[in-house]
Amino acid sequence: MRNKPHKVTLAEVSRRAGVSTITASRVLNGSAGPVGVREETRLKVLRAARTLGYRPNALARAMRTGRTGNVGLVVIRRDDGQILTGDQFYNQVIEGVEHELLENGYNILIAVLTPEERRDLRLPRIAAAGFVDGLLFLGVHDRAYLQHVSRAYRRVVAIDEPAFPGVACVFTANSEGGCLAARHLCELGHRRLAAITTDVEDPSFQQRIEGFVEEAGRQGASVIAVERGDAWSDGGYTAMNALLRRGGFTAVFCGNDHLAIYALRACQEHGVVVPRDMSVIGFDDVPVGEHTNPPLTTIQVQKRELGKRAAQLLRQLIDGKPSARPQVVVPVALRIRSSTGPPPPV
């Protein structure tokens, strides 16, 4: 007969952490607020539980505390059928969410928001059925839906969304990033610029392009054309081909790295050498950008920090502590590689 696996008890966790059983219970049940249990003690208990493999009885905890210990991460299915969790950008955002929540004793349930739920302004099923304590929305660019859900459910945080009134959100400094891109190109000597953005309504891309155009004007440069393309497929290739046929510019800013990578491919096929003949700059700093030919200059987004800050904000809402800063901006930085350089001589 097989021996039954040993079930780690709360008492063992408390002994390992060097605290009382009551303190360990408060921490693991999520009832240890800022008063009564120090942060150092809370982290010590969570580390002990993780090391020992402690698994609380979820049903008992829910009945006792009124909480499930679960957070819902809601993503959207794109028109091409792909779900955002497979994207390089969003993978790193999710890593930030996961690290923060697991460190604090939460489980993560991933749900795909259906078109019907969006259209009818309905809660995701995991929330309507009471399976989670709060919701994180990732890549759901729907102002009316997010505002409705935030009013109805309250424990909601949107990730990588602009500052919609009434919605707690954590987002990238998109306009600042566009400014950094324009300033970098102008400092290299470029004066006639172009841009490629997404072909769908997306506030983040819009802010990036607006920041780019405004800063170019302040620097005495002009953006002579803006082309649009599918930011998650080969839209950058088609858009760059259109720009090259038009001509009259020496540098192009792309609203994300995916667009920029396909723009590089179009340049190569046209015999345009980057950066000798044309400078290309992206936005996001996804891992593959280091390995393009040439390596891609880009605007670095702190993707894991986006996820971490969103999870922290949601934890505050779950604990009934509305944040004094319900809209958090995560700064960006210029990452110079080899795809940008001075304009070609006239």
DRENDO-1510 file (C-alpha; in Angstrom, 1 decimal, always signed):
<recs>
REC; n; res; u; v; w
REC; 1; MET; +0.0; +0.0; +0.0 .
REC; 2; ARG; +1.3; +3.5; -0.9 .
REC; 3; ASN; +1.9; +5.9; +1.9 .
REC; 4; LYS; -0.4; +8.9; +1.7 .
REC; 5; PRO; +1.6; +12.1; +0.9 .
REC; 6; HIS; +2.2; +14.2; +4.0 .
REC; 7; LYS; -0.2; +17.2; +4.2 .
REC; 8; VAL; +1.7; +20.2; +5.5 .
REC; 9; THR; -0.2; +21.8; +8.4 .
REC; 10; LEU; -0.5; +25.4; +9.5 .
REC; 11; ALA; +1.4; +24.6; +12.7 .
REC; 12; GLU; +4.4; +23.4; +10.6 .
REC; 13; VAL; +4.3; +26.7; +8.7 .
REC; 14; SER; +4.2; +28.8; +11.9 .
REC; 15; ARG; +7.1; +26.9; +13.4 .
REC; 16; ARG; +9.2; +27.3; +10.2 .
REC; 17; ALA; +8.5; +31.0; +10.1 .
REC; 18; GLY; +9.0; +31.4; +13.9 .
REC; 19; VAL; +5.5; +33.0; +14.5 .
REC; 20; SER; +2.4; +32.0; +16.3 .
REC; 21; THR; -0.2; +29.8; +14.5 .
REC; 22; ILE; -2.7; +32.7; +14.7 .
REC; 23; THR; -0.3; +35.0; +12.9 .
REC; 24; ALA; +0.4; +32.5; +10.2 .
REC; 25; SER; -3.3; +31.9; +9.8 .
REC; 26; ARG; -4.0; +35.6; +9.4 .
REC; 27; VAL; -1.3; +36.0; +6.8 .
REC; 28; LEU; -2.3; +32.9; +4.8 .
REC; 29; ASN; -6.0; +33.8; +4.9 .
REC; 30; GLY; -5.4; +37.3; +3.6 .
REC; 31; SER; -6.7; +39.0; +6.8 .
REC; 32; ALA; -3.4; +40.4; +7.9 .
REC; 33; GLY; -3.7; +44.1; +7.0 .
REC; 34; PRO; -1.1; +46.8; +7.5 .
REC; 35; VAL; -1.8; +47.0; +11.3 .
REC; 36; GLY; -0.8; +44.1; +13.5 .
REC; 37; VAL; +1.5; +42.1; +11.2 .
REC; 38; ARG; +4.7; +43.6; +9.9 .
REC; 39; GLU; +5.6; +43.2; +6.3 .
REC; 40; GLU; +8.8; +41.4; +7.2 .
REC; 41; THR; +6.7; +38.8; +9.2 .
REC; 42; ARG; +4.2; +38.5; +6.4 .
REC; 43; LEU; +6.9; +37.7; +3.9 .
REC; 44; LYS; +8.5; +35.2; +6.2 .
REC; 45; VAL; +5.2; +33.3; +6.6 .
REC; 46; LEU; +4.6; +33.3; +2.8 .
REC; 47; ARG; +8.2; +32.0; +2.2 .
REC; 48; ALA; +7.8; +29.2; +4.8 .
REC; 49; ALA; +4.5; +28.1; +3.2 .
REC; 50; ARG; +6.0; +28.1; -0.3 .
REC; 51; THR; +9.1; +26.2; +0.9 .
REC; 52; LEU; +7.0; +23.5; +2.7 .
REC; 53; GLY; +4.4; +23.2; +0.0 .
REC; 54; TYR; +1.5; +24.3; +2.2 .
REC; 55; ARG; -1.8; +24.2; +0.5 .
REC; 56; PRO; -4.7; +25.8; +2.4 .
REC; 57; ASN; -8.2; +24.3; +2.1 .
REC; 58; ALA; -9.7; +26.8; -0.4 .
REC; 59; LEU; -13.3; +25.9; +0.4 .
REC; 60; ALA; -12.8; +26.3; +4.1 .
REC; 61; ARG; -10.9; +29.5; +3.7 .
REC; 62; ALA; -13.7; +31.0; +1.5 .
REC; 63; MET; -16.4; +30.1; +4.0 .
REC; 64; ARG; -14.3; +31.5; +6.9 .
REC; 65; THR; -13.1; +34.8; +5.2 .
REC; 66; GLY; -15.5; +35.4; +2.4 .
REC; 67; ARG; -12.6; +35.3; +0.0 .
REC; 68; THR; -11.5; +32.8; -2.6 .
REC; 69; GLY; -7.8; +33.6; -2.7 .
REC; 70; ASN; -8.2; +33.8; -6.5 .
REC; 71; VAL; -7.7; +36.7; -8.9 .
REC; 72; GLY; -9.0; +36.6; -12.5 .
REC; 73; LEU; -6.7; +37.7; -15.3 .
REC; 74; VAL; -9.0; +38.5; -18.2 .
REC; 75; VAL; -7.6; +38.6; -21.7 .
REC; 76; ILE; -9.1; +39.0; -25.2 .
REC; 77; ARG; -9.1; +37.0; -28.3 .
REC; 78; ARG; -7.9; +38.9; -31.3 .
REC; 79; ASP; -9.6; +38.8; -34.7 .
REC; 80; ASP; -7.0; +36.3; -36.0 .
REC; 81; GLY; -8.0; +33.9; -33.2 .
REC; 82; GLN; -4.9; +34.4; -31.1 .
REC; 83; ILE; -5.1; +35.0; -27.4 .
REC; 84; LEU; -2.9; +37.7; -25.9 .
REC; 85; THR; -1.1; +35.4; -23.5 .
REC; 86; GLY; +1.0; +34.1; -26.4 .
REC; 87; ASP; +2.4; +37.5; -27.2 .
REC; 88; GLN; +6.0; +38.4; -26.3 .
REC; 89; PHE; +4.9; +41.8; -24.7 .
REC; 90; TYR; +2.0; +40.4; -22.7 .
REC; 91; ASN; +4.0; +37.3; -21.6 .
REC; 92; GLN; +6.3; +39.5; -19.6 .
REC; 93; VAL; +3.4; +41.6; -18.2 .
REC; 94; ILE; +1.8; +38.3; -17.0 .
REC; 95; GLU; +5.1; +37.3; -15.4 .
REC; 96; GLY; +5.0; +40.5; -13.3 .
REC; 97; VAL; +1.4; +39.8; -12.3 .
REC; 98; GLU; +2.2; +36.2; -11.4 .
REC; 99; HIS; +5.2; +37.0; -9.3 .
REC; 100; GLU; +3.4; +39.6; -7.2 .
REC; 101; LEU; +0.2; +37.6; -6.6 .
REC; 102; LEU; +1.9; +34.3; -5.9 .
REC; 103; GLU; +4.2; +36.0; -3.5 .
REC; 104; ASN; +1.2; +37.2; -1.6 .
REC; 105; GLY; -0.8; +34.0; -1.5 .
REC; 106; TYR; -3.1; +34.4; -4.5 .
REC; 107; ASN; -3.9; +32.0; -7.3 .
REC; 108; ILE; -4.5; +33.2; -10.8 .
REC; 109; LEU; -7.3; +32.1; -13.0 .
REC; 110; ILE; -7.1; +33.1; -16.7 .
REC; 111; ALA; -10.3; +33.8; -18.6 .
REC; 112; VAL; -10.9; +34.9; -22.2 .
REC; 113; LEU; -13.5; +37.7; -22.5 .
REC; 114; THR; -16.1; +36.6; -25.0 .
REC; 115; PRO; -17.6; +39.0; -27.6 .
REC; 116; GLU; -21.0; +38.5; -26.1 .
REC; 117; GLU; -19.8; +39.5; -22.6 .
REC; 118; ARG; -18.3; +42.7; -24.1 .
REC; 119; ARG; -21.4; +43.5; -26.2 .
REC; 120; ASP; -23.9; +42.9; -23.4 .
REC; 121; LEU; -21.6; +44.6; -20.7 .
REC; 122; ARG; -21.6; +41.4; -18.7 .
REC; 123; LEU; -19.1; +40.3; -16.1 .
REC; 124; PRO; -16.7; +37.5; -17.0 .
REC; 125; ARG; -18.1; +34.2; -15.9 .
REC; 126; ILE; -15.4; +33.7; -13.3 .
REC; 127; ALA; -16.5; +36.9; -11.5 .
REC; 128; ALA; -20.2; +36.4; -12.0 .
REC; 129; ALA; -19.9; +32.9; -10.4 .
REC; 130; GLY; -17.9; +34.2; -7.5 .
REC; 131; PHE; -14.7; +32.3; -8.3 .
REC; 132; VAL; -12.4; +35.3; -7.8 .
REC; 133; ASP; -11.8; +38.2; -5.4 .
REC; 134; GLY; -10.9; +40.7; -8.2 .
REC; 135; LEU; -10.2; +41.1; -11.9 .
REC; 136; LEU; -7.2; +42.3; -13.9 .
REC; 137; PHE; -8.0; +43.1; -17.6 .
REC; 138; LEU; -5.2; +42.9; -20.1 .
REC; 139; GLY; -5.5; +44.2; -23.6 .
REC; 140; VAL; -9.2; +45.0; -23.4 .
REC; 141; HIS; -9.4; +48.3; -25.2 .
REC; 142; ASP; -13.0; +49.0; -24.6 .
REC; 143; ARG; -13.7; +52.1; -22.6 .
REC; 144; ALA; -17.5; +51.6; -22.2 .
REC; 145; TYR; -17.0; +48.0; -21.0 .
REC; 146; LEU; -14.3; +48.7; -18.5 .
REC; 147; GLN; -16.1; +51.6; -17.0 .
REC; 148; HIS; -19.3; +49.6; -16.7 .
REC; 149; VAL; -17.5; +46.6; -15.0 .
REC; 150; SER; -15.6; +49.0; -12.7 .
REC; 151; ARG; -18.9; +50.5; -11.5 .
REC; 152; ALA; -20.6; +47.1; -11.1 .
REC; 153; TYR; -17.8; +45.1; -9.6 .
REC; 154; ARG; -15.3; +47.7; -8.2 .
REC; 155; ARG; -12.4; +45.4; -7.7 .
REC; 156; VAL; -11.1; +45.9; -11.2 .
REC; 157; VAL; -7.7; +47.1; -12.6 .
REC; 158; ALA; -7.0; +47.5; -16.3 .
REC; 159; ILE; -3.4; +46.9; -17.5 .
REC; 160; ASP; -1.8; +48.9; -20.3 .
REC; 161; GLU; -4.9; +51.0; -20.8 .
REC; 162; PRO; -5.0; +54.8; -20.8 .
REC; 163; ALA; -6.6; +56.8; -18.0 .
REC; 164; PHE; -10.3; +56.1; -18.5 .
REC; 165; PRO; -12.3; +58.0; -15.9 .
REC; 166; GLY; -13.6; +55.7; -13.2 .
REC; 167; VAL; -11.3; +52.8; -14.1 .
REC; 168; ALA; -8.3; +51.9; -11.9 .
REC; 169; CYS; -5.4; +51.3; -14.4 .
REC; 170; VAL; -1.7; +50.9; -14.8 .
REC; 171; PHE; -0.3; +52.1; -18.1 .
REC; 172; THR; +2.8; +53.0; -20.1 .
REC; 173; ALA; +4.0; +56.6; -20.6 .
REC; 174; ASN; +3.1; +56.2; -24.3 .
REC; 175; SER; +3.2; +59.9; -25.2 .
REC; 176; GLU; +6.6; +60.3; -23.5 .
REC; 177; GLY; +7.9; +57.3; -25.4 .
REC; 178; GLY; +6.8; +58.9; -28.7 .
REC; 179; CYS; +8.6; +62.1; -27.7 .
REC; 180; LEU; +11.8; +60.1; -26.8 .
REC; 181; ALA; +11.7; +58.5; -30.3 .
REC; 182; ALA; +11.4; +61.8; -32.1 .
REC; 183; ARG; +14.0; +63.5; -30.0 .
REC; 184; HIS; +16.5; +60.7; -30.6 .
REC; 185; LEU; +16.0; +60.8; -34.4 .
REC; 186; CYS; +16.2; +64.6; -34.5 .
REC; 187; GLU; +19.4; +64.6; -32.4 .
REC; 188; LEU; +20.9; +62.3; -35.1 .
REC; 189; GLY; +20.1; +64.9; -37.7 .
REC; 190; HIS; +16.8; +63.6; -39.2 .
REC; 191; ARG; +14.3; +66.3; -40.3 .
REC; 192; ARG; +11.9; +64.4; -42.5 .
REC; 193; LEU; +10.2; +61.5; -40.6 .
REC; 194; ALA; +7.5; +58.9; -41.1 .
REC; 195; ALA; +5.5; +56.7; -38.8 .
REC; 196; ILE; +3.7; +53.4; -38.8 .
REC; 197; THR; +0.9; +52.6; -36.4 .
REC; 198; THR; -1.9; +50.1; -36.0 .
REC; 199; ASP; -4.9; +49.8; -38.2 .
REC; 200; VAL; -7.4; +49.5; -35.3 .
REC; 201; GLU; -8.5; +51.9; -32.7 .
REC; 202; ASP; -6.0; +51.6; -29.8 .
REC; 203; PRO; -5.5; +54.5; -27.4 .
REC; 204; SER; -1.9; +53.4; -26.6 .
REC; 205; PHE; -0.8; +53.6; -30.2 .
REC; 206; GLN; -2.6; +56.8; -30.7 .
REC; 207; GLN; -0.7; +58.4; -27.7 .
REC; 208; ARG; +2.6; +57.2; -29.0 .
REC; 209; ILE; +2.1; +58.7; -32.5 .
REC; 210; GLU; +0.8; +61.9; -31.0 .
REC; 211; GLY; +3.8; +62.3; -28.8 .
REC; 212; PHE; +6.1; +61.5; -31.7 .
REC; 213; VAL; +4.5; +64.1; -34.0 .
REC; 214; GLU; +4.4; +66.8; -31.4 .
REC; 215; GLU; +8.0; +66.4; -30.4 .
REC; 216; ALA; +9.1; +66.3; -34.0 .
REC; 217; GLY; +7.5; +69.7; -34.5 .
REC; 218; ARG; +9.2; +71.1; -31.4 .
REC; 219; GLN; +12.5; +69.9; -32.8 .
REC; 220; GLY; +11.9; +71.6; -36.1 .
REC; 221; ALA; +11.3; +68.3; -38.0 .
REC; 222; SER; +8.2; +67.2; -39.9 .
REC; 223; VAL; +6.3; +63.9; -40.1 .
REC; 224; ILE; +5.4; +63.7; -43.7 .
REC; 225; ALA; +3.4; +60.5; -43.6 .
REC; 226; VAL; +1.7; +58.0; -41.2 .
REC; 227; GLU; +0.9; +54.6; -42.6 .
REC; 228; ARG; -1.3; +52.0; -40.8 .
REC; 229; GLY; -1.0; +48.2; -40.6 .
REC; 230; ASP; -1.9; +45.1; -38.5 .
REC; 231; ALA; +0.4; +45.5; -35.5 .
REC; 232; TRP; +0.3; +41.8; -34.7 .
REC; 233; SER; +0.8; +40.3; -38.2 .
REC; 234; ASP; +2.8; +41.6; -41.2 .
REC; 235; GLY; +1.2; +45.0; -41.3 .
REC; 236; GLY; +4.6; +46.7; -40.8 .
REC; 237; TYR; +5.8; +45.1; -44.0 .
REC; 238; THR; +2.9; +46.4; -46.1 .
REC; 239; ALA; +3.0; +49.9; -44.5 .
REC; 240; MET; +6.8; +50.2; -45.0 .
REC; 241; ASN; +6.5; +49.2; -48.6 .
REC; 242; ALA; +3.9; +52.0; -49.1 .
REC; 243; LEU; +6.2; +54.5; -47.4 .
REC; 244; LEU; +9.2; +53.5; -49.5 .
REC; 245; ARG; +7.2; +53.9; -52.7 .
REC; 246; ARG; +6.4; +57.4; -51.5 .
REC; 247; GLY; +9.9; +58.3; -50.3 .
REC; 248; GLY; +11.1; +61.7; -49.0 .
REC; 249; PHE; +12.0; +60.7; -45.5 .
REC; 250; THR; +15.1; +59.3; -43.7 .
REC; 251; ALA; +13.7; +57.7; -40.5 .
REC; 252; VAL; +10.5; +55.9; -39.4 .
REC; 253; PHE; +9.0; +55.4; -36.0 .
REC; 254; CYS; +6.9; +52.3; -35.5 .
REC; 255; GLY; +4.2; +52.0; -32.9 .
REC; 256; ASN; +5.5; +48.7; -31.6 .
REC; 257; ASP; +8.4; +46.4; -32.3 .
REC; 258; HIS; +6.4; +43.9; -34.3 .
REC; 259; LEU; +5.7; +46.7; -36.9 .
REC; 260; ALA; +9.3; +47.7; -36.8 .
REC; 261; ILE; +10.6; +44.2; -37.4 .
REC; 262; TYR; +8.5; +43.8; -40.5 .
REC; 263; ALA; +9.6; +47.3; -41.6 .
REC; 264; LEU; +13.2; +46.1; -41.4 .
REC; 265; ARG; +12.3; +43.2; -43.7 .
REC; 266; ALA; +10.7; +45.6; -46.2 .
REC; 267; CYS; +13.8; +47.7; -46.2 .
REC; 268; GLN; +16.1; +44.7; -46.8 .
REC; 269; GLU; +13.9; +43.6; -49.8 .
REC; 270; HIS; +14.1; +47.0; -51.3 .
REC; 271; GLY; +17.9; +47.2; -50.9 .
REC; 272; VAL; +17.6; +50.0; -48.3 .
REC; 273; VAL; +20.4; +49.5; -45.8 .
REC; 274; VAL; +19.5; +50.2; -42.2 .
REC; 275; PRO; +20.8; +52.5; -40.7 .
REC; 276; ARG; +23.0; +53.8; -43.5 .
REC; 277; ASP; +20.0; +54.7; -45.8 .
REC; 278; MET; +17.1; +54.6; -43.3 .
REC; 279; SER; +16.7; +54.7; -39.5 .
REC; 280; VAL; +14.0; +52.5; -37.9 .
REC; 281; ILE; +12.9; +52.7; -34.3 .
REC; 282; GLY; +10.3; +50.6; -32.5 .
REC; 283; PHE; +8.4; +50.6; -29.2 .
REC; 284; ASP; +8.1; +48.0; -26.4 .
REC; 285; ASP; +11.6; +46.3; -26.4 .
REC; 286; VAL; +10.4; +42.7; -26.9 .
REC; 287; PRO; +13.2; +40.1; -26.6 .
REC; 288; VAL; +13.4; +39.4; -30.3 .
REC; 289; GLY; +14.4; +43.0; -31.0 .
REC; 290; GLU; +17.9; +42.2; -29.8 .
REC; 291; HIS; +18.3; +39.6; -32.5 .
REC; 292; THR; +17.1; +41.4; -35.6 .
REC; 293; ASN; +19.4; +42.5; -38.4 .
REC; 294; PRO; +20.4; +45.1; -37.4 .
REC; 295; PRO; +19.4; +45.0; -33.7 .
REC; 296; LEU; +16.4; +47.3; -33.1 .
REC; 297; THR; +16.6; +50.6; -31.4 .
REC; 298; THR; +13.4; +50.9; -29.4 .
REC; 299; ILE; +11.5; +52.5; -26.5 .
REC; 300; GLN; +11.8; +50.2; -23.5 .
REC; 301; VAL; +8.6; +49.4; -21.7 .
REC; 302; GLN; +8.9; +48.0; -18.1 .
REC; 303; LYS; +6.5; +45.1; -18.9 .
REC; 304; ARG; +7.0; +43.1; -15.7 .
REC; 305; GLU; +6.6; +46.4; -13.7 .
REC; 306; LEU; +3.2; +47.0; -15.4 .
REC; 307; GLY; +2.0; +43.6; -14.2 .
REC; 308; LYS; +3.5; +44.0; -10.7 .
REC; 309; ARG; +2.0; +47.5; -10.1 .
REC; 310; ALA; -1.4; +46.4; -11.4 .
REC; 311; ALA; -1.4; +43.4; -9.1 .
REC; 312; GLN; -0.4; +45.6; -6.1 .
REC; 313; LEU; -3.2; +48.1; -7.0 .
REC; 314; LEU; -5.8; +45.2; -7.2 .
REC; 315; ARG; -4.7; +43.8; -3.8 .
REC; 316; GLN; -5.4; +47.2; -2.3 .
REC; 317; LEU; -8.9; +47.2; -3.8 .
REC; 318; ILE; -9.6; +43.7; -2.5 .
REC; 319; ASP; -8.5; +44.7; +1.0 .
REC; 320; GLY; -11.0; +47.6; +0.8 .
REC; 321; LYS; -8.3; +50.3; +0.6 .
REC; 322; PRO; -9.0; +52.4; -2.4 .
REC; 323; SER; -5.7; +53.9; -3.7 .
REC; 324; ALA; -5.0; +57.6; -3.6 .
REC; 325; ARG; -3.5; +57.0; -7.1 .
REC; 326; PRO; -5.9; +54.7; -8.9 .
REC; 327; GLN; -4.2; +55.5; -12.2 .
REC; 328; VAL; -0.5; +54.6; -12.3 .
REC; 329; VAL; +1.9; +55.6; -15.1 .
REC; 330; VAL; +5.0; +53.4; -15.6 .
REC; 331; PRO; +7.9; +55.4; -17.2 .
REC; 332; VAL; +9.7; +54.4; -20.4 .
REC; 333; ALA; +13.3; +54.7; -21.6 .
REC; 334; LEU; +15.2; +54.9; -24.9 .
REC; 335; ARG; +17.1; +51.7; -25.8 .
REC; 336; ILE; +19.7; +52.5; -28.5 .
REC; 337; ARG; +20.9; +49.6; -30.6 .
REC; 338; SER; +22.0; +49.6; -34.3 .
REC; 339; SER; +18.9; +50.4; -36.4 .
REC; 340; THR; +19.3; +54.2; -36.0 .
REC; 341; GLY; +22.0; +56.5; -37.2 .
REC; 342; PRO; +22.6; +59.9; -38.9 .
REC; 343; PRO; +20.6; +60.5; -42.1 .
REC; 344; PRO; +22.4; +59.8; -45.4 .
REC; 345; PRO; +24.3; +62.7; -47.0 .
REC; 346; VAL; +22.2; +64.7; -49.4 .
</recs>
